[in-house]
Amino acid sequence: MAKQLKLDDCKVGECSTQRAPSQIWTKIWKANVPNKIKVFAWRAGELLKRQLASFARAKRRQFYMLCGVVGLHKMSRQGVLHLVEEVLAKRTAEEIDLFWVTCWQIWHQRNTVSRGGVLHHPSRLNQRAMDYLREYHDARDHLVVTGTSPNEVTQAWQPPPCLLYKLNFDGGDSLGYGAVIRNDKGEVMVAVSAKGGAVSDSEEVEALACRKALEVTVDTSFMDLIIEGDNAAVMKIVAQFQQESYSRIGLIYEDIWCLLAGFNSVRVSCVRRSANNVAHVLAKHARLVENEIVWMEEDPPPAVEALYLDAILS
């Protein structure tokens, strides 16, 4: 494949190494491969971008990557980026799918061997990748998928304006809470997945999730905030900013209003579940934690795919 790309490059001319990263991520997302391979490709690209950013401080450093795919033993960071751009620009959709599956197979084999697993002979790599892709396509062809209603409206998460932060929270069915704070670039500032206690209904679990999210926000000093949740009843009450409440869970709402009073600026809005998916995933993940997990300025692993989808759609 590397030799063919080189020949194509001579015919077409210089490849645009300045191609917008969003175009690359869009092509990755549209690939007809399992989601875990899309996430692998995206995270590999993000790692490569960070390495390229520091390349000026270490111009002579090189690293091994994709050697089994292209038949090369040593490639510069810029060389790998150029290879990916060339594959996406000049190969067919089927060849691009096979490229990503092959890359994932190499990475997966490395992890398997490092954990004491069996090393498969490299000569079988391409055949195993093709078999894997064929099985995936066959499985998809036999799936029965229920289509969405024509009247159903989806909503994408949108980043906040500059200098503001957006807090999304959700209460899970497993009595857990999830929350994430992101900046105007969509970068995660704080994320939390925490277990909850016994509750009587969905309103109570959502109100408790809101209070927990605000406590984390205060602790981490993000004081200019847009708050989004997907329970219309709870968000309507939270937005009232009253001093006291006579509802069954009035004490929880009073705690929320007390916390809100300490912020510099606050906006509250209700969104659809599709725009609150990262918080929802973190709330579902709470069933797997003992107490709570907090991630600071890093993408929480349970929500990587949901974050990627938000980045594509926003």
N, C-alpha and C positions, 0 to 999 in steps of 0.2 A: 504494500500500500504506500509506503514512504517513497519508493522509486517512482510509482505512477504519479503521485502528487508532485514530485519534482519535475517530471516531464510536463505535466499540465501547467505548472507554474511558468515554465519557459515559453509555453504557447500563449498564455493569457496575459502575462506580465506580473508586476509586483502585486502581491496580495495586500489587501488593506488591513494592516495591523492595528489600525485605529477604529476598527468596527466597534460600534457601541456595545458595551457589555450586555445591555438589556436585550439586544437581538440574540446574543448567544444564549442567555438564560431562557428566552422565549422558545428557541429551538430545542433546548434541553427538555423543557416542560412538554412540548408537543411530541417528543419522541414516543414511539410505540413500544415502550419497555416498562417493566414493573416500577412502581413508584419509588421503591427503595433504591433502584439504580439511578433514577432521576435525582434523588436526594444526594446519592454518592457523587454524581457528576457535578452537582451544584456546590457541594462542600469542597470538592477538590478544586473547583474553579475559584472559590472564595479564598482557599489557602494559597493558591497560586498568585492571586492578586496581592495578597499581603506580602508574599515573598518578593514579588516584583517591586513593591513599594520600597522595600529595603535593599533592592538590588544595587542602588548607587553606592551604598556603604560597603558592598562586598562584591564587586564586579567580577572577581575571578572565581568566586565560589560556584560550583556546579552540583547538580544532584541527579540521582538516578530516578527515572520515572518512565513508565510505559515502554521499557526496553523490549519486553516480549511482544508488544504490539507492532512496533515499527522496525524492529531488527537493529536498533541502535543501542550502544552501551552507555553513552554519556551525552546528555543534552543540557543546554543552558535553559534557564527559566523562560527566556524569551523564545527559545526554540520550541518548547512545549506549547506555549501559547500560540505560536505560529502554526504548529501542527494541528491543533484543535480548530483554529480558524479555517485552515485549508480543508480539513475533513468536512466541516459544516458547510463550507461554500461550494465544494466541488464533488462531493459524493452524493449518491442517491439516498433517499430516506431509509431504505432497507440497509444500506451499507453503514449509515450513521448509527442506526439501532445496533447493528452488530459491533461497531466500534465501542459503544458505551458498555455493552454486555461483556465484551472481551476485557476492557479495562477493569470492570467490576470483578470478573473472574480472577484476574491477576491479584487484585487487592484481597479478595476473599481467600484465595489460595495461600497468600502470604500469612494472613491471620490464622488460618487453619494450621499451617506448619508451625508457626510460632507457639501454638498451644498444644503441640505434640501430635497433630494430625498427620495424615498420610499425604505425601507429595505426589501429585499426578504428573505424569511425564509431560513436559512442555509441548511435545509434538502433537498432543491431543487437544491443546488449548482451543484452537480455532473450531474444531469439530464439537467440542463440549459447549462452546459459546453458541454455535448454530443450533445445537440440540435444545439448549436451554431456551433460546428465543422461540423456536418452533413450538415447544411445549406451552410456553406462555401464550402465544397466539392461538393455539388450539383450545386452551382453557377459556380464553376470552370469547371465542366463537360459540362456546356452549353455554355461556352465562345468559341468564334471563334477567334483563335489567328493566325495572319499572321506570318509565319516563316521567319527568316532572310535568305538572299541570301547566297548560299554556298561560293561565292566570297567575301562576306562582311567581313572585317577585323576589329576586335575590339581591343582596346588598354586599358590596365589597368594603373591607376595612380601608379607611383613609387616614393618612398621617396628619398630625395636628399642624397648625401654623407654626412658623418659626418662633422660637423662644417659649413655646408651650409644650407640655407633655400630655400624652393620652393614656389614661388608665382604663383598661378593660378587665372586668371581673365576671365570674360565673360561679354558681353553686351546682355541684354535681349531684347525680342521683345517688351516689355512694356516700353521701354526707361528707363530701370534701369540697374545698374551695380552690379556685384558681384565679390568678391575677397576673397581669403583665403591664408594665409601663414602658412606652416607646417614645422616642423623640420624633422630630419632623422628618428625619431620614428613614424612619422605620426601624431604627436600631433599638435593641432591647437594653433598657437601663436596669430594670429589676423585674424578676419574675418569681412567683411563689406558687407552690403546690402544697396544700395543708389539709390535714384531716379535720373534720368537724365533729360536733356532738349530735346527740339525738334531737330531732326536730319533728314538728307536727305536720308541716306542709311545705310546698315549694316556695311560698312567700317568705317563710321564716329562714329557709336555707339561703335564699338569695339576699335577704337583708343581712344575715350573718356574714355572707361572703363579701358584701359591700363594706361592712365594718372592718373585717379582717384586711381587706385590700387598702382601705384608708389608713389603718394603723401602720401597715408596711410603708405606705407612701410618706406618712409623717416621719417615721423612723429614718427614712432615706432622704428626707428634705427636698422633695419635689413639690414646690409650693404653687406653681402655676399650672392648672390642671383642667383637662377635659375628661369627664367620667362617662363611660359607656357601659350599659348592661342590657340584657335582652328580655328582662321581665318588666312588662309595661306598668303593672300595678306598683311594683316596688320603686321603679324609677320616677313615677309620678309623685309618690309621697316624698322621696328623697329630694326632689327638685323644689319642694315647698319651703324648705329651710325654716320650719317652724321651731318654736322653743319647747313645745311639749306635745305629746300625742296620747290619745285615749284609746288607741287600737290595742288589740291583744298583744302585739309585740312592740308596744309603744316605747319601751325602754331601749330597745335596739335602735329604733329610729332616732331617739333623743341622743344616743351615743354618736350616731352618724352625723347629726346636725352639729353636735359639739365639735367633732373633728373637722367638719367642713368650715367652721367659723375661723379656724386657724390658718387657712390658706390665703394666699395673696389674691388669687383669682380662681374661680371655679365655674365650669359649665357642665350641666348634666343633660344627657340625652339617652333615649332608648333606641337601640338598633336591633336589627334582625340577627338571628343566630349565625348566619353566614358571615356577618361582620364582627362576630365575637368568638370566632372559632378557636383562636389560640388560648384564650382564657378557659373555654370549654374543655379543650384537650388537657390542660393543666389540672382542671377540677376532676376529670376522670382519672388522671394519673394519681390523685391523692390516695386512692385505695391501696396503692403499692408502697406508700411511705408510712413510717412509724409515727411521725409527728408533723413536721413540715420541712420543705427544702426551699431554699432561697438561692436564686442565681443572680449575680451582680455583673452587669455589663457583659453578658454572654448569652448565646442562644440556648435555652433549655432543651436538652436532647429530646424529651418527649414531644415537643412542639415544633421541631425543625421543619417538618413537612408543612404544617399549618402556617408557619412564618414565611416559608418560601412561596406558598400560594398567595398570601397577602401581598408579598413583594411583587409578584407578577401582576396581580389584579389592580393594585393601587395606582 
